[in-house]
Amino acid sequence: MNIALTGATGFLGSHLAQGLAVDGHQLTLLVRDPGKLIGPLQTCRIVQGDLLDPVSVRAAIRDADAVLHAAAFVGEWGSHDDYFRPNVTGTQNVLDACVSGKPRRFIHISSNSVYGDGTADHIATTEDTPSRLTGQPYGDSKIEAERLVFAAHEAGRIVATAIRPGMIWGPRDRQFLPKIIDALAKGLMMFLGDGYKLLGLAHVDNIMELTRLILARDVSHGRAYNIDDDDRRTWRDLVRALCGRLGYREPRLCIPASFAKTAAVASEFLWKTAGAKKPPLISKMGVTLMCYDNDVSVERAKQELGYAPQDRFDERLDAYLQAYRAGE
C-alpha cells in the first residue's frame, strides 16, 4: 500500500514509519528537515515541507492510498497558536489535500486528552465518553482536529479512523521519561498528589500494532480507538522501577493536589505575563498527568480488531534505558 505519513521525524511518527516500511508498504514522508530522519527511513520517498504549506502537503499525499497523520505539537508549554496552528490548521490542510480521487484511508493520531484534561479522574474511560473542552490548548486542539477528521469522513471525503493514545513511551522518547530521569538524578523529583494515580502508558510498539490492525480491518472505518498498555500502572510504579534500575533514591516529597492545582494556575499566569519560553516547575499539564487518573478502556480495540497487548513493561523499560544510555 502507498501510505503518506506526517510526523516521521517525531517520536511516535518515526516508529510508525519504521514499522510500516518493515511491513513492505511504500511510504511518502512529509518532513520539515529530512536530516532528522532515522537511517532506515532515508530511502523512503521524501517531500520536504510543512503542515502549514498546502503545496507540500498536496505533493506528499498525491499518490497515496492511505494517510497516517501523526504530526502534532505536543509540548508541555506553548501559546494557543503553538498548538492550534499545527494541530488544527495543519490537520485541515492534510484533509484538504485528500479531496481529489477516491476517498482515502485516513488514520488520525489523536489523544485521550479529548476526554477533558484535568477535569476528573478517568478510569476505564470508553470511546463513547463525550469530548470536553477545558481551556488547555493541547487537549482542545486535539478535540477540534478530531472533529474535522470525522466531519470529512461523514461527508464521504475520506475513510477515517482515530487512535487515542495515552502517555506514549518507548525508545527515542525525548520528553516524558528523560525529564523524570533528570529530576531523579538531581534529587528534584516530586509527586503532585500522592503518586498513586493511573498513568495510562501506551508503548510505541502497541500503537504500531493497533495501526496494523486498523489498516487490515474495514470494521475500523469511522471509529475511534483508545490505546494503552492495559496494565494500570501508577506514577509510583514507574518511578520505583526507574529508581531500582538506575540506583536512585525513591522520592518522598508529595505536593498536595489542591495546592498543586492552585500553584499551576498562578505559575502559568506569571510565566505567560513574563513571556517565559520554558514551562514553570508546576504546570497545568503536570497537574493533569499526576493529579488525575488517566486510564482508558481498550475493550473496543480488543473486541473489534483483536488487539491483544502483552504485559512487557519490565522488558520494554530495560530496552528503553539501554537506548537512553546510548544516546538514542
N, C-alpha and C positions, 0 to 999 in steps of 0.2 A: 504494500500500500504506500502511496505517496503521501507523506504527512508533513505539513508545515508546523513548526514549533516555535513559539516565542519563549524567551527567558532561558535559553540554553547556556548562557554564561552564569546563571544564578545557581543557587544551592540545589533546590529541587529540580529545576529545569535541566541541569546538567545530568542528573541521574536518569530522568525520564528520557532524554535524548540518547544517552548511552544504552539504556535498556532496549529502546525501540530499534536502535541500529543493530544491536546484537540479534534481535529478533528477525532481522532481514528487511525491515522497512526502509524505503528511500526517503531521506529526510532533507527538508529545506529549513535552515535555521536563520531566523531574523535576529541579528545581534548588532549592538552598537559598536563593540570592539572585538573583532574576530581573534585578536591576540589573546583574549581571555578564555577562549575555548580550550577544554582539556584535550590532550593529544588525540584520542580516538575519534573526536568529532571534527578534526581539521579536514578530513576527507569528505565530509558532507557538503552538499550544495549550500553555500552561504550567501545571504543577502545582507549587506551592511546597511543598517538603518535604525529606525526608532519607531516605537508605537505611535508617536505623535506626528509621524511623517506618513501620510496616507499613500504616497507614491511607493515608498519602500515596502510598506505593508502589502499593497496590492501585488508587487513583484514577488514577494515571498509566497503568497497564497495562490497565485495564478493557476498553477497546475496541480494543486493539492486535492487529494480525495478526502482528506480529513485535516482538521486543525486542532492542535493541542495548545491551548492558550495558558501558559504558565507564568508569564511575566507579570510582575506586580511590585509595587513599593511596599515593603513590609517592615520598615524600620520602626524602632520604638519612639522616635521623635521626629516631628516634622510639621509643616504647616498644612492647612486644608488642601492647598493646591499640590503640595508634595505627594499627597495620597490620591487625590481625585483626578489629577491630570493623567498619570499613567494607568491607574486602576479603572477609571470610568471612561474618560475620553479615549484612552488607548484601546480599551475593550470595544468601544463603539467603532473605532477605526478598523479594527480587525473584523467586526461584524459587517461593516460596510463593504469590505473587500470580498466578502463571500456572496455578494448579490448575483454575480454572473454564473450561468450554468446551473447544473442540478444542485439541490441542497446538499451541502457538505456535512459530514460528521463533524461535530464541534464539541470538544471536551474542554470544559472550563474549570480551571483550578480555583475554587472559591475558598471558603474558610468556615470553620464552626463559629467564627465571630459573628456570623449573620444572625445568630440566636440572641444577641444582645450582650456585648462585653460589659462586665462589671455591673450587671443589674440583679443577678440572682445566681444561686448555685445551679449548675447544670449537671444532673446525674441521669445517665442513660437517656439523654435527650434525643428524640427521634426527628426525622426529616420533616414530619408533619407540624413541628413546632413553628409558629409564625416567626418571621424575621422581626427584629426590633431595633429601631434606630436609637442610639444612645448619646450622640454628640461626639463620640470618639471617632476620629476621621478614618482610621483603618477599617474598623468594622462597618461603618456607614458606607464607605466606598465599595466594599465587597458586596453589600446588600444591593446597591444601585447597579453595580456591574452584573450581578446575577440576574437582576430584574431585566436588564437589557438583553441578556442572553436568552432567557426564556420567552421574552416578548418576540424576539426574532424566530424562535422555534415555533411559537404559536402562529406566527404569520407565514410559516412554511418556507422561510429563507434558509434555515439550517436545521439539522437534526441534532439537538443539543443534549448533553449530559453534564451535570455539575458534580465535582468532587469537593467535599467539605472536610479538609484535614483538620486535625487537632494541632498540637505542638509538634512541628516537624523536626526530626533529628536524624543524625547519621553522618557518615563521612562527608567532609567538605563544609560542614556547618561552621559559619564564621560569626554567628551572633549568639545563639542560645547557650550551648554548653561552654564555649570559650569564656563567656562572661562569668559563669558560675565558677569555673576552674580558676580564673584570675582572682575572683573575690576570695575563694578558699585559700589560695596561695598567699594572699596579702592579709589574711585574718579578718576580712571585712564582710564575709558572708553572713547574712541575717535572714530570718524568715519574716515576711509580712503576714501576720496572722500566726497560727500555731504550727504551720508546716504540714498539716495533715489533709490539705485539700488535694483532690484528684487532678493529675496533670493532663491526662488525655494525650499521651505521647503517640505520635504517628511516625514510624520509621519510613525512610525513603523507599526501602525495598517493598514494604506493604503498599505504599501508594503506587509504586510501579506495577505491582501485581494487580491491583484494582483497575488500573488503566488498561492492562491487557484484557481483563475480563470484560470491561466496557466495550472495547473495540470488537470483541468477539461475539457479543450478545445483543440482539436487537431489543430485548426487553428493557435495556437501559435508556432507550430513547425517551426524551422528555422528563427524565428522572434526575433527582439529586441523591447523592450517596454520602453519608458520613463515613469517615475513615479514621481509625486509630488502631493501636496495637491490641486493644481489647484486654488489657492487663491490669487496669485500675491501680496504677502506682501513684503514690503521693510524692510531694516535694521531699519529704524526709527520706523516703525510699531512694530517690535518685541521689540526693546529697550524701546519704550514708554509703551508697555504692561507690560514688566518686571518691569519698574520703578513704574508704577501705583500700581502693586501688592505688591512690596517689599518696597515701601516708599523711593526709592532713587531719587535723582535729575537727570533729563534728561541731558545727556552730551551735551555740546555746542561746544567742540573742533572738528574741521574738518581739517584734513590734506589734502591739495590739491592732487588730484590723481596723477598729474605729479610728484610732489615731492615724494609721497609715493612710486611710482614705482622705481624711482632712488634710494631712500633710501633702498628699499628692496634688490635691486641688490648689492649695496655696503655693506649692513649689512650682507647678506648671504656670500659674499666673505670673509669678515673679520672673521665671525664666523667659517666658514669651515677651514680657514687658521689656526685659533687658536684651532681647534679641539673641539669646544664647543658642548656639548651634548644637550643643550636646544635651542629652536629657538630664534632668535632676536626679539625685540619688534615689528618690522615691517618686515614681511616675504613675499616672493613671493606668498605663498598660501593665506596669509591675504589680499594681494592686489587683487588676483584673486577673492576672495569671496566678497570683499567690493567695489571694484572699477569698477566692471563689472556686468551687468545684468546676472543672472544665471537662466533664465526661460526657460522651455521646454513645448512643446505641449504634452498633453496626449490624443489627439483625437484618435490615433491608438488604445490605450487600451480601450477607451470608445466604439469605433465602432466595434472592432473585438472581444472583451472579455466581454463587458458590465460593464467595470469599471465605478463606479459612486461615486466619492469622495464627502463627505459632508463637509460643512464648519463648523468644530467643533473646531476651533482654540482656542477660549476662554476656552471652557470646557477642552480641552486637555492640555493647558498651566496650568490651575489650578491643574489638576491631576499631571502634571509633578512636579510642585513646592511642592505639598503635599508630593510626594515621595522623592523629593530632600531634604526637611527639615527632613524627617525621615531617611535620610542617605541611601536610596535605590537607 
